[in-house]
């Protein structure tokens, strides 16, 4: 496809007379230079060589500067497009929804201006809140169509499915149909799958429901201690060979004041200089928000910021893999909440640690 931008930047502005005037002025300047400059240079050859070198250096500097400016403008446009696409699919989570307070962090591998394979979303069904966090196999732009397929299916079925097991089956069916309809010869469909964690919290109930499709288990912080919410994981979405295994729906306690951390493998697979992975549970015991006890939902973004700082202390930099985290806390009283209006809430991707 032709690159339209190369024509847009050099498009005529519809004023040929002005261009003609500029060309005439330039010709007059050149004529004056020919009389006042070239003649003395003919008499002094050494001065001509020095001036030629100076003019060459100036021309090279100007051309290099123009190329850098065009690159910066192109990179800025690419970042805007990537941010827009990402924010369209990964919609901002509400600070409160139902009985939960929420906060999230997202960073694609490569930093700002990139799109990645991690995903999250939340939906309401009556007095129930349902949430998904997932990780598409692969990195970069090719995985984003799979992200869109999973999020689209979740937003369609989360408010309609009668149970978490049914929602899991609908997501599996939809993703397999997506793989069949959009088969790409350059990508092996056998290696296209999605690890996902589905969570359901019902207003007024202590027990939360979970289906884990091969995803890292959540961490629950309760009264100054942390523990993994382990269970029996189901196969990832899209693995046809294991489709008959089905989903396993499990329950665990989530009391008011408990905080749950959902994350992708970009967190636990971040390595230090010696090659050691991030020891999540060991480091979690030192997090200030864990030691201080129950967290208010307004403190959740600060809690995620503390995790990011600790991750950088361990690895020396933000991970090269995609990274997504969602922190949620159970509130005493449920409160229905709509997504926050754009520009009226704090940024989700606590950007003080963003690495471009």
Order of alpha helices (4+ residues) and beta strands (2+ residues): alpha-alpha-alpha-alpha-beta-beta-beta-alpha-alpha-beta-beta-beta-beta-beta-beta-alpha-alpha-alpha-alpha-beta
